[in-house]
Amino acid sequence: MARKHDETYKLIFSQRAAVEELIRHFVGEGLAEELDFDTLDPLPTDRISGGLVQRQTDLLCKVRFRGGWLYLLILLEFQSENDPFMALRILTYTCLTYEELIRRGEIKPGNKLPPLLPVTVYNGRPRWRAATDIAELIAPVTAPLAQYLPSFRYLLLDLQRIGEQDPQSRDLVTSLGIVERDPTPENLQRVMRGLTRRFGEPEFTELHQALRSWVAGAAEAWQISEADLARMMSFPEDEEMYERAKELRDQVHRDGVRQGLEQGRRERALVVRRFATRKFGAETAERLTRILEDMADADRIDEVVDAIIDCDSGAELFARVRA
């Protein structure tokens, strides 16, 4: 995973929505219902091993269980290439994280360690081949010794395989996989518009910013041109309506004729009404329709389209249209 792309994945999975989607769709609905995602809190990722070697996880956070003191640690690593010893690496990070909690006095003698969910997010094209359990890396032994060998498994999210298995899914993690699998401008724009509609509330503003950063960071790796990137960054669904309105305005200029105006006006009025409904609501659109019925001048319809684009309220729109 390119460095810039790697960093933008951290931005996405630092968001509550991404963590909740991950747990709900890939760990279990039941666990998701037990957690209070409003308590999601990032933790420092620097760790010092016993040999004074600095280790750093990609992302570490915690979220509390509902109705109690217990919290869940979530450790995420982002990979673009297979790492044959990934299981050992994540086990090391897990042990260092627990040691850090003890060192800071958050875990007292006699207390239990908090549960930890280790996750590897992989976006490489070749299928992930590395072991997902540390036990797979240890040579087989006979039964008396086997009971003393460690067993530790991490959750693998192979994004391209996820996108392949469930191409109709609309959860956030699978959507990222669908784009990684087919990073064409058309597919990316379609998926991102779907995410924008699904996470349309103001509380998801930071998630939208993270997604935009993710696209920008991945563009070079996907060999997407600057022109296509600029077009893809128009995520909001309303952008299509604005483009249609601009086309309509240009069409009025190009036509420059009055023959057949009545039929053309009815068609344009429908588009203008739908555009006004999307921006100002049905009541404003209904009032605007009655005004459009009295307009025979193409230039005046042109002015109405301009007003819808420029104005911020219905009152401002009607003041300008009637002026």
TAPELIN-V659866 format. One record per residue. N is the residue number from 1. OMEGA is omega in whole degrees, -180 to 180 (NA if undefined). Layout:
# TAPELIN-V659866
n-><N & N>
omega-><OMEGA & OMEGA>
This chain:
# TAPELIN-V659866
n-><1 & 2 & 3 & 4 & 5 & 6 & 7 & 8 & 9 & 10 & 11 & 12 & 13 & 14 & 15 & 16 & 17 & 18 & 19 & 20 & 21 & 22 & 23 & 24 & 25 & 26 & 27 & 28 & 29 & 30 & 31 & 32 & 33 & 34 & 35 & 36 & 37 & 38 & 39 & 40 & 41 & 42 & 43 & 44 & 45 & 46 & 47 & 48 & 49 & 50 & 51 & 52 & 53 & 54 & 55 & 56 & 57 & 58 & 59 & 60 & 61 & 62 & 63 & 64 & 65 & 66 & 67 & 68 & 69 & 70 & 71 & 72 & 73 & 74 & 75 & 76 & 77 & 78 & 79 & 80 & 81 & 82 & 83 & 84 & 85 & 86 & 87 & 88 & 89 & 90 & 91 & 92 & 93 & 94 & 95 & 96 & 97 & 98 & 99 & 100 & 101 & 102 & 103 & 104 & 105 & 106 & 107 & 108 & 109 & 110 & 111 & 112 & 113 & 114 & 115 & 116 & 117 & 118 & 119 & 120 & 121 & 122 & 123 & 124 & 125 & 126 & 127 & 128 & 129 & 130 & 131 & 132 & 133 & 134 & 135 & 136 & 137 & 138 & 139 & 140 & 141 & 142 & 143 & 144 & 145 & 146 & 147 & 148 & 149 & 150 & 151 & 152 & 153 & 154 & 155 & 156 & 157 & 158 & 159 & 160 & 161 & 162 & 163 & 164 & 165 & 166 & 167 & 168 & 169 & 170 & 171 & 172 & 173 & 174 & 175 & 176 & 177 & 178 & 179 & 180 & 181 & 182 & 183 & 184 & 185 & 186 & 187 & 188 & 189 & 190 & 191 & 192 & 193 & 194 & 195 & 196 & 197 & 198 & 199 & 200 & 201 & 202 & 203 & 204 & 205 & 206 & 207 & 208 & 209 & 210 & 211 & 212 & 213 & 214 & 215 & 216 & 217 & 218 & 219 & 220 & 221 & 222 & 223 & 224 & 225 & 226 & 227 & 228 & 229 & 230 & 231 & 232 & 233 & 234 & 235 & 236 & 237 & 238 & 239 & 240 & 241 & 242 & 243 & 244 & 245 & 246 & 247 & 248 & 249 & 250 & 251 & 252 & 253 & 254 & 255 & 256 & 257 & 258 & 259 & 260 & 261 & 262 & 263 & 264 & 265 & 266 & 267 & 268 & 269 & 270 & 271 & 272 & 273 & 274 & 275 & 276 & 277 & 278 & 279 & 280 & 281 & 282 & 283 & 284 & 285 & 286 & 287 & 288 & 289 & 290 & 291 & 292 & 293 & 294 & 295 & 296 & 297 & 298 & 299 & 300 & 301 & 302 & 303 & 304 & 305 & 306 & 307 & 308 & 309 & 310 & 311 & 312 & 313 & 314 & 315 & 316 & 317 & 318 & 319 & 320 & 321 & 322 & 323>
omega-><179 & -174 & -179 & 178 & 179 & -178 & -179 & 173 & 177 & 179 & -178 & -175 & 168 & -178 & 179 & -176 & -179 & 179 & 179 & 178 & 180 & -177 & -176 & -173 & -174 & 175 & 177 & 178 & -178 & 179 & -180 & -179 & -180 & -172 & 176 & -174 & 174 & -178 & -179 & -174 & 178 & 179 & 177 & -176 & 179 & 177 & 178 & 180 & -178 & 179 & -180 & 176 & -179 & 176 & -179 & 174 & 179 & -176 & 179 & 178 & 177 & 178 & -175 & 169 & -179 & 171 & 180 & -178 & -173 & 177 & 178 & 172 & 178 & -178 & -178 & 173 & -178 & -174 & 171 & 178 & 176 & 173 & -175 & -177 & -179 & -179 & 178 & -179 & -179 & 175 & 178 & 178 & -179 & -180 & 178 & 178 & 178 & 179 & 179 & 178 & 179 & -179 & -180 & 177 & 179 & 177 & -179 & 175 & -178 & 177 & 178 & 173 & 178 & 176 & -179 & 177 & 178 & -175 & 170 & 177 & -174 & -178 & 180 & -180 & 177 & 179 & 178 & -176 & -174 & 178 & 177 & 178 & -180 & -180 & 179 & -179 & -176 & -179 & 179 & 180 & 179 & -173 & -177 & -178 & -175 & -177 & -178 & -179 & -178 & 173 & -177 & -176 & 174 & 178 & 178 & 172 & 178 & -167 & -177 & 178 & 178 & 179 & 180 & -174 & -175 & -174 & -180 & -178 & 180 & 177 & -170 & -175 & 179 & 178 & 176 & 179 & 179 & 179 & 179 & -179 & -178 & -175 & 175 & 179 & -177 & -179 & -179 & -180 & 179 & -178 & -177 & 176 & 177 & 178 & 179 & 177 & -177 & 180 & -173 & -176 & -179 & -178 & -178 & -179 & -179 & 177 & 178 & 179 & 179 & 179 & 178 & 178 & 179 & 179 & -179 & -180 & -177 & -173 & -179 & 180 & -179 & -180 & 178 & -178 & 179 & -180 & 179 & 179 & 179 & 179 & -178 & -177 & 176 & -174 & -171 & -179 & -178 & -180 & 178 & -179 & 178 & 179 & 179 & 179 & 178 & 177 & 179 & 179 & 179 & 180 & 179 & 178 & -177 & -177 & 176 & -179 & -177 & -180 & 178 & -176 & -176 & -180 & 180 & -180 & 179 & 180 & -179 & -179 & 178 & 179 & -180 & 180 & 180 & 178 & 180 & 178 & -178 & -176 & -172 & -179 & -173 & -177 & 178 & -180 & 180 & 178 & -179 & 180 & 180 & 177 & -179 & -179 & -178 & -177 & 176 & -175 & -180 & -180 & 179 & 176 & 175 & -179 & 179 & 178 & 177 & -178 & 179 & -180 & -171 & -171 & -179 & -179 & 178 & -180 & 179 & -180 & -177 & 177 & -179 & -178 & -177 & -177 & NA>
